Amino acid sequence: MPADTTYLELSEDSGSAHKFYEVTVDGTDLTIRYGRIGDRGQVKQASFTTSDKARAEASKKIGEKVRKGYAPAVPGGRPKRSVSRRQIVSTRSTATLAPVLWRYASHSPAFGIFVDGDVCMVGNESGLITTLSHDAQVVQQFRLPDGVKCIVADDGWIYAGCDDGNVYDLSGKVPRLAYRIAPEIDIYWLDIHDGVLGVSDARGGISAIDHEDEFLWQRPGRGSSAWMVRCDADAVHHGHSGGVTSYDWRTGQERWHTRTGAVLFGWQERDTLYAGTATRQVVELGKDGSHRQTYRCDAPVYSCATAEDGRYVFAGDSASSIYCFDTDGTRLWKLGTGCGSAYSMQYRDERLYIVTTDGSLACIDASEAAIRSAMGGTVPQVVDVKAPPRMSALAPSTTVDIVHDVSGGVVVECVEESGRLRIRVVSSGYHSDWQVQFPKGIRERGTRYVVTGVREAARGGFYRTYGEIRRLV
């Protein structure tokens, strides 16, 4: 009997939906291909004991999609459509220029930023992620398949959310696919805490996804254009056009909702949340939803950050200005970036790092002495950083090195359970029944791998690999 294929599409003239879903039954094999129209998409395959069971599962999947609005279509009938991006017109600041120490031009608007004690990273809309040292040297570049929405840290792991609907682990030598987000979720922002991924989308929805890429829950949200999601040990905090809403990370039950004005960016500290809003202010909330303070700017706020424990609050507006406030809401200074509006920012060790509408990663001296000099009209000569001319950007990889002995690492094995590939620890001294968070693209049934180590998740119940991954033969 020839293979039977059903092709469906969901496309809205107004809104983000522009997706396809293809189901093919070939004997006892079921193949599902899905993604954005015009892309090859993702592929999932499963085998059943009989062809009747394969057809029954196919009918179930098709019925689910039809109920969501999908309809039969002809492949290629609709053109590819670009994904949602923030539409912001940046104007030049009339404020005194900030003391920019150095800047790196990534040549495409940049949302993604990450700064720690060792490096600074910028990810832009062309999919390029550049890593720089704090002495302004370009040390590495990654090339992801689509635009970078954000870069977030989770303990010792670093992840990038991408416009192709996937999340990549940047912690190793090459990017690895960590999470495949459902194609109907058009990512606006994401955050990760202890392996649990929170995703906000173009329609204002919010989802929580566990370490094995499976949905814990999904909610439609209370507003649209959800540009904020922050995760902690207890909750997923969601900022959108209607304010900030907090959900229990396990169940998705709403904990509280606070109106703040339309949220365009979010930041969090241990006990507080900060929402940058279209109403020209940063709103500080307790993690019980209580209003604590308001920091007023002169234009819509597109990014915000704080010094340790909120000692200072920083903001970037749509007019290429940055601000610093004291904890009581007093504006301490306002300065111009000289390189566009700050889409994202991060503060560390008296330096404010911003990524901007013109694609710059800029390091600003935020010390009191430097700010005083800038307010008086004296700023340092900006150092323009360039990548080495022959530096190659590393793309996501599904290949791994081969080894023949354990060499002090931990052995894990890929097994199939209920049609899904899982990873279990084989080495002694570990829970053999616990799942292991492990890159998706390199899993092969029956294969063993040697990893540098595994670490129990803070919540318990599963392990997370770290370091290098090699195939054991």
ZAGUVO-195808 format. One record per residue: residue in one letter; x, y, z of N, C-alpha, C in turn. Coordinates in steps of 0.2 Angstrom, whole numbers, plus 2048, in hexadecimal, padded with zeros to 3 digits. Each point is the difference from the previous one (the first is absolute). Layout:
REM residues N
aXYZXYZXYZ
...
REM end
This chain:
REM residues 473
m8047FA8007FC806800804806800
p7FF8057FB8048068007FF804806
a8058058028008048067FA8057FF
d7FD8028057FA804800802807804
t8008057FC8038078037FA805801
t7FF8038067FC805801803807801
y7FF8057FC8048068017FB806802
l8018038067FC805803804807801
e7FC8057FF8038078027FC804804
l8038048047FC8058048048077FF
s7FC8057FC8038067FF7FB805801
e8028068037FB8058028038067FD
d7FC8047FD8028077FD803805805
s7FC8008068028048068027FB805
g8068008038027FC8058067FC7FE
s8037FC8048067FD7FF8007F97FD
a7FA7FD8007FF7F97FD8028007F9
h8047FB7FE8027FF7F98047FA800
k7FC7FA8018037FA8017FD7FA7FC
f8047FB8007FE7FA7FC8017FA805
y7FC7FA7FE8007FA8047FF7FB7FB
e8047FB7FF8007FB7FB8007F9804
v7FC7FC7FE8007F98038007FB7FB
t8057FB8008017FB7FB7FF7F9804
v7FC7FC7FD8007F98038027FB7FA
d8067FC8028027FC7FB8017F9804
g7FB7FC7FF7FF7F9803800802808
t8047FD804800801807804806802
d8038047FC8048068017FC806800
l8008058047FD806800805806801
t8008047FB8058067FF7FC806801
i8028058047FD8068018058067FE
r7FE8047FC8058067FE7FC806802
y8038058037FC806802805806800
g7FD8068008058068007FC8067FD
r8048057FF7FE8067FD7FF7FF7F8
i7FB8027FD7FF7FF7F98068037FC
g8037FC7FC8068027FC8067FD802
d8007FE8078067FD8037FF7F87FF
r8067FC8008007F98007FC7FE807
g8018038057FD7FE8068037FA804
q7FD7FE8068027FB8047FD7F97FE
v8037FB8017FD7F97FE8007FC807
k7FB7FD8017FF7FB8057FE7F97FD
q8037FB8027FE7F97FD7FE7FB806
a7FC7FC7FE7FE7FA8057FE7FA7FC
s8017FB8047FD7F97FD7FB7FD804
f7FC7FC7FD7FA7FD8048007F87FE
t7FD7FD8048007F87FF7FC7FE7FA
t7FB8047FF7FB7FF7FA7FF8077FC
s7FE7FF7FA7FF8067FB7F9803803
d7FC7FC8037F9803802802805806
k8057FE8048028048068038077FE
a8047FF7FA8038067FD7FB8057FD
r7FB7FD7FD7FB8047FD7FC803805
a7FE7FD8067FC803805804806803
e8067FF8018048058038018067FC
a8007FF7F98008057FB7F9804800
s7FB7FC8017F9804800800804806
k8027FE8058008038078048077FF
k8068007FD8048067FF7FD8057FB
i7FD7FD7FB7FD8047FB7FA804803
g7FC7FC8047FA803803801805805
e8067FF8048028068058028067FC
k8038007FA8028067FC7FA8037FD
v7FB7FC7FD7FA8037FD7FC804805
r8007FD8067FC803806803807802
k8078017FE8038068028008057FA
g7FD7FE7FA7FF8047FB8047FE7F9
y8047FB8018047FE7FA7FB7FD7FB
a8028017F97FC7FE7FB8047FD7FA
p7FD7FB7FC8047FD7FB8038067FB
a8067FF7FD8038057FC8047FC7FB
v8038047FB8057FD7FC807803801
p8057FC8018068028028038057FB
g8038068028028057FB7FB8057FE
g7FA7FF8027FB8057FF800806803
r803800806801807803808801801
p8028067FF807802801802800807
k8077FF8018028018077FF807803
r7FF8018067FF806803805801806
s8028068018058028057FD7FF807
v8047FE8057FE8008067FF806804
s7FC8008057FF807804806803802
r8018067FF8068048037FD806803
r8038028067FE8078038018057FB
q7FB8047FE8008067FC801806804
i8068038008028068048048047FC
v7FD8078008048057FC804804805
s8077FF8008048038058028077FD
t8008058058028077FE806801804
r8048057FE8068028037FF804806
s8047FE8057FF8048078038077FF
t7FC804804803807800804801807
a8017FA8048038018068088007FF
t8048028058077FF8008027F97FF
l8057FF7FD8027F97FE8037FD806
a7FF7F98008027FC8068087FE7FF
p8037FF8058077FE7FF8017F97FE
v7FF7FF7F98017F97FD8087FF800
l8027FA8038077FE7FF8017FC7FA
w7FC7FC7FE8017FC7F97F97FE7FE
r8007FF7F97FA7FD7FD8027FB7FA
y7FC7FB7FF8017FC7FB7FA8007FC
a8008017F97FB8007FB7FF7F97FE
s7FA7FD8017FE7FA7FD7FC8007FA
h7FE8077FE7FD8017F97F97FE7FF
s7FD7FE8067F97FF7FF7FD801807
p7F98038007FD8018078017FA805
a8028028068017FB8057FC800806
f7FD7FA8027FC7FF8068047FC805
g8047FC7FE8037FB805806803803
i8017FF8078068028038017FC806
f8067FE8028027FC805807803803
v8008018068078028038017FD807
d8067FD8008027FD807807802801
g8037FD8058078028028057FF7FB
d7FF7FC7FB8057FE7FB7FF8047F9
v7F98007FE7FF8027F97FA8047FF
c7FF8037FA7FA8047FE7FE7FD7FA
m7F97FF7FF7FE7FD7FA7FA8057FD
v8008007F97FA8037FD7FE7FC7FB
g7F97FF7FF7FD7FD7FB7FB8047FC
n8008007F97FD8047FC7FB7FD7FC
e7FC8047FC7FA7FD7FC8037FD7FA
s8068007FE8027FB7FB8037FA802
g7FF7FE8078027FA8038077FF802
l804806800807800802800801807
i8047FC804802801807807801800
t802806803807801801802800807
t8057FD802803800807806804800
l800805805806804801803800807
s8068018018038008077FF807803
h8018018067FF8068038058067FE
d8057FD7FD8058057FE7FF8017F8
a7FA7FF7FE7FD8027F98047FC7FB
q8017F98018037FC7FA7FA7FB7FE
v7FF8007FA7FB7FB7FD8047F9801
v7FC7FB8038037FA8017FD7FA7FD
q7F98017FE7FD7FA7FD7F98037FD
q7FE7FC7FB7FA8027FD7FC7FA7FE
f7F98008017FB7FB7FE7FC8027FB
r7FE7FC7FB7FB8027FB7FA7FB801
l7FA8038037FA7FC8007FC8017FA
p7FB7FB7FF7FC8007FA7FC8077FF
d7FE8038057FB8067FF802805805
g7FC8068018028058047FF7FE807
v8058038048007FF8087FB804803
k7FC7FD8047FB804804803802807
c8047FB8038038028078057FB801
i8048028058057FB8037FF800807
v8007FA8037FE8008078057FA804
a8018018068047FC8047FC7FC805
d8027FA8017FC7FB8058067FC803
d8028038068057FD8048068007FB
g8037FB7FE8068007FC7FF7FF7F9
w7FA8007FE7FE7FF7F97FE8077FD
i8018017F97FE8067FD7FC7FE7FA
y7FB8037FF7FB7FE7FA7FE8067FC
a7FF7FF7FA7FD8057FB7FA7FE7FD
g7FB8048017F97FF7FC8018037F9
c7FD7FC7FB8018027F97FA8017FD
d8008047FA7F98017FD7FE7F97FC
d8047FB7FF7FE7FA7FD7FC7FC805
g7FF8038067FB7FC8058047FB804
n8078008008047FC804804804805
v8027FC8058058038058067FC800
y8068038008067FD7FF805801806
d8037FA8028058008068078037FD
l8028058038068037FE8067FF804
s7FF7FB8058057FF8058067FC7FE
g8007FC7FB8057FC7FD8048047FB
k8047FB7FC8048037FB7FC8027FA
v7FA7FD7FF7FC8027FA7F9800803
p7FB8047FD7F98008027FD7F97FF
r7FC7FE8057FC7FA7FF7F9802801
l7FB7FD7FC7F98008017FE7FE807
a7FD8048047FE7FE8077F87FF801
y7FC8057FD7F98008007FD8017F9
r7FB7FC7FE7FD8017FA7F9803802
i7FF8067FF7F98038027FB7FF7FA
a7FA7FF8027FA7FE7FC8008067FA
p7FF7FE7FA8008057FB7FA805801
e7FB7FF8037FB805801802805805
i8057FF8038038058058058057FD
d7FE8067FE8058057FD803804806
i8067FE8028048028068018077FF
y7FE804806802807801806800805
w7FF7FC8058058008068007F9803
l8067FF8038007FA804805800806
d7FF7FC8058048008068007F9802
i8067FE8048007F9802803800807
h7FD7FC8048027FF8078007F8802
d8067FE8018017F98027FD7FB7FB
g8018017FA7FD7FC7FA7F98017FE
v7FC8048047F98027FE8008067FC
l7FE8007FA8008057FB7F9804800
g8008068017FA8047FF8018047F9
v7FA8007FC8008037FA7FA8047FF
s8018077FE7FB8047FF7FF8017F8
d7FA8017FE8008007F87FC8067FE
a8008017F97FD8057FD7F9802801
r7FC7FB8027F98018027FF802807
g8068008047FF8018077FF7FA804
g8017FA7FD8007FA8048067FE804
i7FF7FC8048067FE8058007F8800
s8067FD8008007F98008067FE805
a8007FA8038057FE8048027F97FD
i8067FF7FF8037FA7FD8057FC804
d8007FA8018057FD8058067FE7FC
h8057FD8048067FE7FD8007FB7FB
e7FB7FD7FF7FF7FB7FA7FC8037FA
d7FF8068007FD8037FA7F87FF800
e7FE7FE8067F87FF8007FD805804
f7FA8027FE7FC8068037FE7FE807
l8018048057FD7FF8067F9803800
w8008067FD7F98047FF8018057FB
q7FA8027FD8008067FC7FA804802
r8008078007FB8058018008057FB
p7F98027FE8008067FB802806803
g8018018068028078037FB805800
r8018068037FC8058018008067FB
g8057FF7FC8018067FB8047FD7FA
s8028057FC8047FE7FA807803800
s8047FE7FB8078027FF804800807
a8017F98028037FF806807800800
w8038068028088017FF8037FE806
m7FD7FE8058037FE8077FE7F9802
v8057FC8027FF7FA8048077FF804
r7FF7FF8078057FF8047FE7FA805
c8057FB8007FE7FA804804800807
d7FE7FD8058037FF8067FE7F9803
a8027FF8067FF7F98037F97FF801
d7FB8058007F98008027FC8017FA
a8028057FC7FB8027FB8038027F9
v7FB8017FC8028037F97FC807800
h8048057FF7FD8078008008037F9
h7FA8027FE7FE8017F97FE8077FF
g8038047FC7FF8077FF7FD8017F9
h7FA8047FF7FD8007FA7FC8077FF
s7FC8017FC7FC8067FF7FC802806
g7FE7FB8047FC802805803800807
g8077FF8008038018068047FA802
v8017FE8068047FA8027FC7FB803
t8007F97FE7FD7FB8038057FB803
s7FF7FD8058047FB8037FC7F9800
y8047FB7FE7FD7F98008047FB804
d7FD7FB8038047FB8038037FC7FB
w8077FE8018037FD7FA7FE7F97FF
r7FD7FD8057FF7F98007F97FF7FC
t7FB8048027F97FF7FE7FD8057FB
g8048068007FD8057FC7FA804803
q7FF7FF8067FB803804802807801
e7FB8057FE802807801801802808
r8058038018028028077FD807802
w8028057FB7FE8078008008037FA
h7FD8067FF8008047FA800807802
t8058047FE8018078018008057FA
r7FC8058008008047FA806805800
t8048017FB8068048008008057FA
g7FC7FF7FB8018027FA8037FB7FB
a8008017FA8027FB7FB8087FE802
v8017FA8018077FE8018047FF7FA
l8068038008057FF7FA8067FD802
f8017FF8068067FC8028007FF808
g8037FA8028007FF8078077FE803
w8018018068067FE8047FD7FD806
q8057FC8047FE7FE806806800805
e7FF8018068057FE8057FD7FB805
r8037FF8057FE7FA8057F9801802
d7FE8068027F98018037FC8057FC
t8028027FA7FD8067FD8007FF7F8
l7FB8037FD7FF8007F98008077FD
y8038017FA8008077FD7FD7FF7F9
a7FB8047FF7FD8007FA8018077FC
g8048007FA8008067FC7FA8017FC
t7FD8058007F98017FD8008057FA
a7FB8007FC7FE8057FB7FE806803
t7FE8008077FE806803806804803
r8067FF7FD8068048028027FF807
q7FF7FA8038037FF8078027F9801
v8047FF8058027F98027FC7FF806
v7FC7FB8017FC7FF8068037FA804
e8028018068027FB8047FB7FD804
l8007F98007FB7FC8038037FB805
g7FD7FF8068027FA8047FE7FA7FC
k8027FA8027FE7FA7FD7FA7FD803
d7FD8048047F97FF8027FB8047FC
g8028047FB7FC8047FC7FF807802
s8038028067FF8078038058057FD
h7FD8067FF8048057FD805803805
r8068017FE8058038058038067FE
q8018027F98038067FE7FF8017F9
t8008067FE7FF8027F88068047FF
y8037FF7FA8068047FE7FE8037F9
r8008068007FD8047FA8058027FB
c7FF7FE7F98048027FB7FD8057FB
d8038027FB7FD8057FC7FD7FD7F9
a8017FA7FF7FD7FC7FA7FF7F9802
p7FC7FC7FC7FF7F98018067FD802
v8007FB8058067FC8028007FA7FD
y8067FF7FC8017F97FD8057FB803
s8038028058047FC804801803807
c8027FB8058028028068047FB804
a8048028058047FC804801803806
t8037FC8058028038068077FE802
a8038048058067FE8037FE7FB805
e8057FD8047FE7FA8057FB802804
d7FB7FC8017FA8018047FC806800
g8018037F97FC8067FF803806803
r8068018018038068037FF8057FC
y8017FF7F97FF8057FB7FB7FD7FB
v7FC8047FD7FC7FE7FA8018037FA
f8027FD7FB8018027F97FB7FF7FB
a7FF8057FB7FB7FF7FB8038037FA
g7FD7FD7FA8028037F97F98017FD
d8008067FD7F98027FD8018007F8
s7FA8027FD8007FF7F88048067FD
a8028058048038067FD8087FF801
s8037FA8018077FF800803803806
s7FC8018068028028068017FA805
i8048018058007FB806800804806
y7FD7FD8057FF8038078027FC806
c8028048058017FC8067FC803806
f7FD7FC8047FC8038068027FD806
d7FF8048058017FD8077FA7FC802
t8017FC8067FA7FC8027FA803801
d8008078027FA8038027FD8037FA
g8027FF7FA7FD8027FA8038077FD
t8058028048048077FD8047FE7FA
r7FF8047FB8048007FA807803802
l8057FC7FF8078028018038037FA
w7FF7FD7FA8038027FA7FC7FE7FA
k8018037FA7FD7FE7FA8058027FB
l8037FB7FC8058017FB7FE7FD7F9
g8038027FB7FF7FD7F98057FB7FF
t7FD7FB7FC8057FA7FF8048017FA
g7FE8047FB8048027FA8007FA7FB
c7FC7FA8028007FB7FB7F97FC800
g7FB8048017F97FD7FF7FD7FF807
s7FA7FE8007FC7FE8068027F9802
a8008008078027F98037FA7FC800
y8017FA7FC7FB7FB8008007FC807
s8077FF8028017FC806806803804
m8017FE8068058038048027FC806
q8068008028027FD806806804804
y7FF8008068058048048057FB804
r8068018008057FC804806804801
d8028008078078038028018077FD
e7FB8058018008077FE8008017F9
r7FE7FB7FC8008007F97F87FF7FE
l7FE8047FB7F97FE7FE8017FE7F8
y7FE7FA7FF8007FD7F97F98017FD
i8008027FA7FA8017FC8017FD7F9
v7FA7FD7FD8007FE7F97FA8047FD
t8018027FA7FC8067FD7FD7FF7FA
t7FC8057FE7FC7FF7F98058007FA
d8068038018058007FA8047FA801
g7FF7FC8048047F9801806801804
s8018058048068018048007FC806
l8057FE8038017FE807805805802
a7FE8048058048068038017FF807
c806801803802800807800807802
i7FC802805800807803803800807
d8048058018038008077FB804804
a7FD7FC8057FA803804803802807
s8068008018038038067FE807801
e8008028077FE8078018058057FD
a8067FE8008058057FD7FF8017F9
a7FF7FA7FC7FF8017F97FA8037FE
i7FA7FF8047FA8037FF801808801
r8038028058018078028048037FA
s8057FD7FE8048037FA7FB8017FA
a7FC7FA7FE7FC8017FB7FB805800
m7FD8018067FB8058018038077FF
g8078018018038067FF8038007F9
g7FE7FB7FC8028017F98067FC7FE
t8037FD8048077FC7FF7FE7F9800
v8017FC7FA8007F97FF8067FD7FD
p8017FA8018067FD7FE7FF7FF7F8
q8067FF7FD8007FE7F97FD7F97FF
v7FB7FF7FC7FD7F97FF8057FC7FC
v8017F98038047FB7FC7FB7FC7FC
d8008007F97FC7FC7FC8037F97FF
v7FD7FB8038037F97FF7FE7FD7FA
k8047FC7FD7FF7FC7FA8027F9801
a7FC7FC7FD8027F98008057FE7FC
p8057FB8018057FE7FC7FD7FF7F9
p8048027FB7FD7FF7F97FE7F97FE
r8047FB8027FF7F97FE7FD7FC805
m7FD8038057FC7FC8057FA7FD7FD
s7FF7F98017FA7FD7FE7FB7FF805
a7FA8017FF7FA7FF8057FE7F9800
l8007FD8067FE7F98007F87FF800
a7FE7FC7FC7F97FE7FF7FE7FB805
p7F97FF8017FE7FA8048027FA7FD
s8027FB8048037FA7FE7FC7FA803
t8007FA7FC7FE7FA8028057FB800
t8068027FF8067FB800803800807
v8037FB8028047FF8068067FC7FF
d8058028048077FC8007FE7F9802
i8057FB7FE7FF7F98028067FF805
v7FE7FC8058057FE8057FF7F8801
h8067FD8027FF7F98018017FE808
d8018058048007FE8077FD806804
v7FE7FF8067FC804804804806802
s8077FF8028048068017FE805806
g7FD7FD8057FE8048067F98037FF
g7FD8007FA7F98037FF7FB7FC803
v7FA8027FF7FA7FC8027FC7FD7F9
v7FE7FA8017FD7FD7FA7F9800800
v7FD8027FB7F98007FF7FE7FD7FA
e7F97FD8007FE7FC7FA7F98037FE
c7FF8007F97FA8027FD7FB7FA7FF
v7FA8008037FC7FB8007F98027FD
e7FC7FC7FD7F98027FE7FB7FE805
e7FC8058027FA7FE8047FA8047FE
s7FB7FC7FE7FA8027FE8008057FA
g8057FE7FB8018037FA804806801
r8038028068048058008077FE802
l8068047FE8067FE802802803807
r8027FC8048028038078077FE801
i8038048058077FF8028007FE807
r8047FA8028017FE8078077FF801
v8028018078077FF8028017F9801
v8067FE7FD8027F98018057FF805
s8048058018067FF8057FD7FF807
s8037FD8047FE7FE807800807804
g7FC7FF8057FF8068057FB8057FE
y7FC7FF7FB7FB8057FE7F97FC800
h7FB8048007F97FD7FF7FF7FE7F9
s8007F97FF7FF7FE7F97F98017FD
d7FB8018047FA8027FD7FE8077FF
w8058048027FF8077FE8018027F9
q7FC8057FD8028037FA806804800
v8038017FA8068058007FE8057FB
q8018068017FF8057FB8068007FC
f7FF8007F98057FE7FB7FE8037FA
p8058027FB7FE8037FA7FC7FB7FC
k7FB8037FC7FB7FC7FC8037FE7FA
g8048047FC8027FE7FA8057FA7FF
i8037FE8068057FB8007FE7F9803
r7FA8008027FD7FA8037FF7FA7FB
e8047FA8017FF7FB7FC7FE7FA804
r7FB7FC7FF7FE7FB8048057FA801
g8017FE8068057FB801808802801
t8018077FE806803801802802807
r8077FF8018028028078058067FF
y800805804804806800804801806
v805803800804802806800808800
v7FD802806800807801805802806
t8028068008048038057FD7FE807
g7FA8028017FC7FE8067F9801800
v7FC7FE8057F98018007FF803807
r7FB8058017FE8038067F9800801
e7FE7FE8067F98008027FD806800
a7FA8017FD7FD8068007FE802807
a8008078017FE8038067F97FD803
r7FC7FF7FB7F97FE8028007F8801
g8057FD7FE8017F98017FC7FC7FB
g8017F97FF7FC7FC7FC8037FF7F9
f8058047FE8047FF7F9807803801
y8047FE7FB8068027FF8018057FA
r8068048008018047FB8087FF7FE
t8017FF7FA8077FF7FE8048077FF
y8067FF8028048067FE8077FE7FD
g8038057FD8077FF7FD7FF7FD7F9
e8057FC7FE8007FD7FA7FC7F97FF
i7FE7FF7FA7FC7FA7FF8047FC7FA
r8017FA8028047FB7FB7FC7FA7FF
r8007FD7FA7FD7F97FF8057FB802
l7FD7FB8048047FA8027FF7FA7FB
v8067FE7FD7FF7FA7FC8057FB802
REM end
